Amino acid sequence: MAGTLQGKVALVTGAGMGLGRASALAFAREGSKVVVADIDVENGQKTVDMIKKAGGEAAFVRTDVSKAKDVEAMVEKTVATYGGLDCAHNNVGIEELPEPLTEGTEETWDRIVDIDLKGIWLCLKYEIIYMEKHGGGSIVNTSSIAGLIGAPLQAMYTACKYGVNGLTRSAAGDYAKAGIRVNAVCPAGMHGTGFFNRMLAVQPGMAEAVKEMVPLGRDSAPEEVAEAVIWLCSDSASYITGIIMPVDGGFTIT
Ligand SMILES: NC(=O)c1ccc[n+]([C@@H]2O[C@H](COP(=O)([O-])OP(=O)(O)OC[C@H]3O[C@@H](n4cnc5c(N)ncnc54)[C@H](O)[C@@H]3O)[C@@H](O)[C@H]2O)c1
């Protein structure tokens, strides 16, 4: 049976591990050719190997999403390798380890904003430049529940994720007529990700606290969030653009 994204070309950033890897594998399972973009060459190549082992098609492009030249080249290489770009999952985001706002440094701000906010803008920019001239496409940005609440002790990260939501909605409105849909997913805690593990290392009680706070009573697998990304990119979501979709087990209900 053909997949829901058969024959499409999909680009996933931060696909060397965590949600990006789960998303890249899911795009491949659904029949897409996948470009795996990451700053980490070894892990990115591992994702490509996993896709190939499962019978899919994938290529790695080393990219730092905070650098315009890299992001422009990432889109160019995608088109050069697979002849187009239909779907993009702009997923890279780094965590802010919990700290009072008053103790944050300019260095931390610059690093987080460069990667988590500017990185999403750069990806949108170069993907849209291509998609606008080539009949449209579908883009999903990874935001967070931190973009829907005020995440305690993570003001910089929270600010970036609200910014990702803003970029998503502005881009969705501006490029709908060009046939480009732009949406965002907002995960809560995803176990097994580098991000979650690093947060756990400094907040050992976090796993239990998440279970308490999430109505469904557990954290998620990154694969559960990847399914929402795939659905948003598919024709099943053809009338959906500009949504900021919680994939959070109900965390943001109250
Ligand atoms: N893990 C969670 O619990 C959680 C919760 C809510 C939202 N999120 C969001 O989900 C997204 C993915 O997070 P994850 O948990 O899979 O993270 P992760 O740490 O497991 O993986 C992130 C990947 O991004 C890559 N990366 C980092 N900086 C990069 C850069 N400058 N350019 C290119 N690649 C870079 C890393 O090498 C890594 O492969 C992020 O946007 C994060 O904010 C995560």
The ligand as an ORCA input file, in Angstrom:
! r2SCAN-3c Opt
* xyz 0 1
  N      12.298     16.586     24.331
  C      11.274     17.211     24.881
  O      10.785     16.813     25.945
  C      10.685     18.423     24.185
  C       9.521     19.010     24.712
  C       8.937     20.085     24.054
  C       9.503     20.567     22.873
  N      10.639     19.982     22.393
  C      11.181     20.517     21.132
  O      11.333     19.439     20.225
  C      12.401     19.739     19.306
  C      13.318     18.547     19.197
  O      13.834     18.277     20.469
  P      14.446     16.867     20.864
  O      13.923     16.578     22.200
  O      14.246     15.892     19.774
  O      15.982     17.290     20.978
  P      17.326     16.419     20.916
  O      18.283     17.145     21.779
  O      17.030     14.975     21.196
  O      17.757     16.542     19.383
  C      18.051     17.780     18.818
  C      18.862     17.598     17.539
  O      19.119     18.904     17.000
  C      20.484     18.968     16.619
  N      20.953     20.362     16.655
  C      21.238     21.111     17.758
  N      21.656     22.333     17.378
  C      21.633     22.365     16.030
  C      21.937     23.357     15.062
  N      22.383     24.582     15.405
  N      21.769     23.055     13.744
  C      21.348     21.825     13.372
  N      21.066     20.841     14.244
  C      21.187     21.117     15.557
  C      21.212     18.076     17.600
  O      22.466     17.667     17.079
  C      20.217     16.928     17.780
  O      20.426     15.916     16.815
  C      13.038     21.023     19.821
  O      12.576     22.117     19.060
  C      12.558     21.137     21.258
  O      12.487     22.469     21.673
  C      11.235     18.946     23.024
*
